[in-house]
Amino acid sequence: YGPDGVFIDAIETPDAPQSSCPAFGGPGLTTLYVTTALEHMDDEARAKHPASGQLFAFPGAGKGLAEPQVLI
């Protein structure tokens, strides 16, 4: 979704149906990193989706915003 709330695109994690924590990183925050989960998957589901539990990187998927730096 864009800043205006309009849908832009969807990215699938191949052979890993449970995406968990997306975050932008890399130079210019232009790589989307997505972790995937194994939680609540039985042996059959894990065999069907062997990439579950892995980290995916999608260069050029968009541009993230830097978090403000704070001192605690």
N, CA and C atoms as an extended XYZ file, in Angstrom:
216
Properties=species:S:1:pos:R:3:atomname:S:1:resname:S:1:resid:I:1 pbc="F F F"
N         0.833       -1.179        0.000 N   TYR     1
C         0.000        0.000        0.000 CA  TYR     1
C         0.878        1.243        0.000 C   TYR     1
N         0.411        2.266       -0.698 N   GLY     2
C         1.126        3.527       -0.745 CA  GLY     2
C         0.716        4.420        0.412 C   GLY     2
N         1.367        5.575        0.531 N   PRO     3
C         1.040        6.508        1.619 CA  PRO     3
C        -0.424        6.947        1.611 C   PRO     3
N        -1.056        6.885        0.443 N   ASP     4
C        -2.459        7.282        0.334 CA  ASP     4
C        -3.431        6.132        0.619 C   ASP     4
N        -2.889        4.946        0.972 N   GLY     5
C        -3.722        3.799        1.297 CA  GLY     5
C        -4.160        2.976        0.102 C   GLY     5
N        -3.671        3.325       -1.082 N   VAL     6
C        -4.040        2.589       -2.291 CA  VAL     6
C        -3.125        1.375       -2.463 C   VAL     6
N        -3.731        0.223       -2.785 N   PHE     7
C        -2.968       -1.002       -3.006 CA  PHE     7
C        -2.041       -0.823       -4.199 C   PHE     7
N        -0.759       -1.235       -4.028 N   ILE     8
C         0.234       -1.120       -5.093 CA  ILE     8
C         0.589       -2.494       -5.655 C   ILE     8
N         0.957       -3.415       -4.785 N   ASP     9
C         1.458       -4.704       -5.258 CA  ASP     9
C         1.466       -5.712       -4.113 C   ASP     9
N         1.568       -6.984       -4.474 N   ALA    10
C         1.719       -8.065       -3.499 CA  ALA    10
C         2.956       -8.865       -3.874 C   ALA    10
N         3.674       -9.324       -2.874 N   ILE    11
C         4.871      -10.130       -3.095 CA  ILE    11
C         4.676      -11.445       -2.353 C   ILE    11
N         4.872      -12.542       -3.057 N   GLU    12
C         4.713      -13.855       -2.439 CA  GLU    12
C         6.067      -14.419       -2.042 C   GLU    12
N         6.085      -15.126       -0.933 N   THR    13
C         7.284      -15.851       -0.515 CA  THR    13
C         7.129      -17.280       -1.020 C   THR    13
N         7.924      -17.675       -2.023 N   PRO    14
C         7.743      -18.987       -2.633 CA  PRO    14
C         7.968      -20.136       -1.647 C   PRO    14
N         7.061      -21.086       -1.644 N   ASP    15
C         7.128      -22.270       -0.778 CA  ASP    15
C         7.180      -21.928        0.706 C   ASP    15
N         6.619      -20.774        1.078 N   ALA    16
C         6.560      -20.369        2.484 CA  ALA    16
C         5.300      -19.517        2.676 C   ALA    16
N         4.172      -20.131        3.023 N   PRO    17
C         2.908      -19.402        3.063 CA  PRO    17
C         2.722      -18.450        4.246 C   PRO    17
N         3.550      -18.570        5.299 N   GLN    18
C         3.367      -17.725        6.482 CA  GLN    18
C         4.479      -16.679        6.575 C   GLN    18
N         4.251      -15.508        5.983 N   SER    19
C         5.226      -14.433        6.167 CA  SER    19
C         5.005      -13.843        7.555 C   SER    19
N         6.087      -13.331        8.167 N   SER    20
C         5.928      -12.852        9.536 CA  SER    20
C         6.370      -11.409        9.736 C   SER    20
N         7.595      -11.059        9.456 N   CYS    21
C         8.083       -9.716        9.792 CA  CYS    21
C         8.743       -9.042        8.594 C   CYS    21
N         7.996       -8.230        7.838 N   PRO    22
C         8.615       -7.506        6.736 CA  PRO    22
C         9.337       -6.261        7.244 C   PRO    22
N        10.454       -5.930        6.610 N   ALA    23
C        11.208       -4.719        6.961 CA  ALA    23
C        12.058       -4.307        5.768 C   ALA    23
N        12.180       -3.005        5.556 N   PHE    24
C        13.061       -2.503        4.509 CA  PHE    24
C        14.456       -2.314        5.073 C   PHE    24
N        15.471       -2.567        4.248 N   GLY    25
C        16.857       -2.399        4.670 CA  GLY    25
C        17.757       -2.241        3.464 C   GLY    25
N        19.046       -2.305        3.726 N   GLY    26
C        20.033       -2.159        2.660 CA  GLY    26
C        20.242       -0.698        2.297 C   GLY    26
N        21.166       -0.447        1.376 N   PRO    27
C        21.436        0.929        0.951 CA  PRO    27
C        20.166        1.583        0.398 C   PRO    27
N        19.807        2.715        0.941 N   GLY    28
C        18.621        3.428        0.489 CA  GLY    28
C        17.302        2.814        0.921 C   GLY    28
N        17.348        1.795        1.767 N   LEU    29
C        16.142        1.109        2.257 CA  LEU    29
C        15.263        0.617        1.104 C   LEU    29
N        15.891        0.065        0.061 N   THR    30
C        15.138       -0.376       -1.113 CA  THR    30
C        15.044       -1.898       -1.248 C   THR    30
N        15.491       -2.627       -0.245 N   THR    31
C        15.333       -4.081       -0.247 CA  THR    31
C        14.323       -4.452        0.832 C   THR    31
N        13.309       -5.211        0.440 N   LEU    32
C        12.319       -5.687        1.399 CA  LEU    32
C        12.767       -7.048        1.909 C   LEU    32
N        12.959       -7.154        3.221 N   TYR    33
C        13.314       -8.422        3.860 CA  TYR    33
C        12.058       -8.969        4.527 C   TYR    33
N        11.811      -10.262        4.343 N   VAL    34
C        10.617      -10.888        4.914 CA  VAL    34
C        11.017      -12.203        5.572 C   VAL    34
N        10.738      -12.326        6.860 N   THR    35
C        10.939      -13.610        7.531 CA  THR    35
C         9.673      -14.443        7.341 C   THR    35
N         9.847      -15.755        7.408 N   THR    36
C         8.700      -16.654        7.304 CA  THR    36
C         8.689      -17.581        8.512 C   THR    36
N         7.531      -18.142        8.794 N   ALA    37
C         7.356      -18.901       10.029 CA  ALA    37
C         7.115      -20.384        9.780 C   ALA    37
N         7.511      -21.166       10.776 N   LEU    38
C         7.221      -22.601       10.824 CA  LEU    38
C         6.153      -22.909       11.871 C   LEU    38
N         5.834      -21.931       12.683 N   GLU    39
C         4.942      -22.123       13.821 CA  GLU    39
C         3.591      -22.698       13.391 C   GLU    39
N         3.126      -23.668       14.137 N   HIS    40
C         1.837      -24.341       13.921 CA  HIS    40
C         1.786      -25.145       12.623 C   HIS    40
N         2.938      -25.459       12.027 N   MET    41
C         2.964      -26.289       10.823 CA  MET    41
C         3.356      -27.710       11.217 C   MET    41
N         2.541      -28.679       10.812 N   ASP    42
C         2.893      -30.072       11.094 CA  ASP    42
C         3.921      -30.562       10.068 C   ASP    42
N         4.374      -31.781       10.233 N   ASP    43
C         5.415      -32.325        9.354 CA  ASP    43
C         4.991      -32.325        7.888 C   ASP    43
N         3.729      -32.622        7.634 N   GLU    44
C         3.234      -32.649        6.252 CA  GLU    44
C         3.287      -31.255        5.622 C   GLU    44
N         2.856      -30.245        6.371 N   ALA    45
C         2.886      -28.868        5.863 CA  ALA    45
C         4.320      -28.391        5.653 C   ALA    45
N         5.206      -28.756        6.567 N   ARG    46
C         6.617      -28.371        6.413 CA  ARG    46
C         7.227      -29.012        5.176 C   ARG    46
N         6.858      -30.260        4.893 N   ALA    47
C         7.369      -30.938        3.697 CA  ALA    47
C         6.813      -30.293        2.426 C   ALA    47
N         5.575      -29.831        2.490 N   LYS    48
C         4.934      -29.195        1.334 CA  LYS    48
C         5.490      -27.796        1.081 C   LYS    48
N         5.955      -27.130        2.145 N   HIS    49
C         6.459      -25.752        2.052 CA  HIS    49
C         7.876      -25.692        2.629 C   HIS    49
N         8.864      -26.238        1.913 N   PRO    50
C        10.215      -26.386        2.459 CA  PRO    50
C        10.961      -25.077        2.733 C   PRO    50
N        10.513      -23.975        2.184 N   ALA    51
C        11.200      -22.702        2.428 CA  ALA    51
C        10.703      -22.002        3.692 C   ALA    51
N         9.724      -22.582        4.358 N   SER    52
C         9.212      -21.980        5.590 CA  SER    52
C        10.322      -21.897        6.627 C   SER    52
N        10.364      -20.773        7.334 N   GLY    53
C        11.393      -20.543        8.340 CA  GLY    53
C        12.600      -19.800        7.794 C   GLY    53
N        12.587      -19.482        6.512 N   GLN    54
C        13.721      -18.792        5.900 CA  GLN    54
C        13.471      -17.290        5.798 C   GLN    54
N        14.547      -16.577        5.501 N   LEU    55
C        14.494      -15.137        5.261 CA  LEU    55
C        14.557      -14.907        3.761 C   LEU    55
N        13.680      -14.054        3.258 N   PHE    56
C        13.664      -13.694        1.840 CA  PHE    56
C        14.062      -12.233        1.690 C   PHE    56
N        14.743      -11.915        0.588 N   ALA    57
C        15.108      -10.535        0.264 CA  ALA    57
C        14.578      -10.223       -1.129 C   ALA    57
N        13.910       -9.086       -1.249 N   PHE    58
C        13.345       -8.653       -2.523 CA  PHE    58
C        13.901       -7.268       -2.864 C   PHE    58
N        15.053       -7.220       -3.566 N   PRO    59
C        15.643       -5.930       -3.936 CA  PRO    59
C        14.702       -5.152       -4.860 C   PRO    59
N        14.617       -3.857       -4.630 N   GLY    60
C        13.814       -2.997       -5.492 CA  GLY    60
C        12.316       -3.129       -5.310 C   GLY    60
N        11.877       -3.732       -4.217 N   ALA    61
C        10.442       -3.946       -3.997 CA  ALA    61
C         9.717       -2.677       -3.558 C   ALA    61
N        10.434       -1.657       -3.246 N   GLY    62
C         9.851       -0.406       -2.768 CA  GLY    62
C        10.909        0.378       -2.027 C   GLY    62
N        10.489        1.411       -1.322 N   LYS    63
C        11.431        2.211       -0.536 CA  LYS    63
C        10.843        2.421        0.847 C   LYS    63
N        11.600        2.012        1.852 N   GLY    64
C        11.159        2.176        3.228 CA  GLY    64
C        11.480        3.560        3.768 C   GLY    64
N        11.003        3.825        4.954 N   LEU    65
C        11.287        5.076        5.657 CA  LEU    65
C        12.187        4.773        6.840 C   LEU    65
N        13.193        5.593        7.020 N   ALA    66
C        14.108        5.402        8.147 CA  ALA    66
C        13.388        5.712        9.458 C   ALA    66
N        13.667        4.923       10.471 N   GLU    67
C        13.122        5.171       11.804 CA  GLU    67
C        13.867        6.347       12.427 C   GLU    67
N        13.173        7.214       13.158 N   PRO    68
C        13.882        8.294       13.847 CA  PRO    68
C        14.804        7.722       14.921 C   PRO    68
N        15.972        8.302       15.059 N   GLN    69
C        16.896        7.855       16.097 CA  GLN    69
C        16.502        8.487       17.425 C   GLN    69
N        16.505        7.670       18.466 N   VAL    70
C        16.189        8.165       19.804 CA  VAL    70
C        17.253        7.690       20.773 C   VAL    70
N        17.476        8.468       21.791 N   LEU    71
C        18.386        8.089       22.863 CA  LEU    71
C        17.552        7.808       24.097 C   LEU    71
N        17.814        6.674       24.713 N   ILE    72
C        17.061        6.324       25.923 CA  ILE    72
C        18.006        6.365       27.095 C   ILE    72
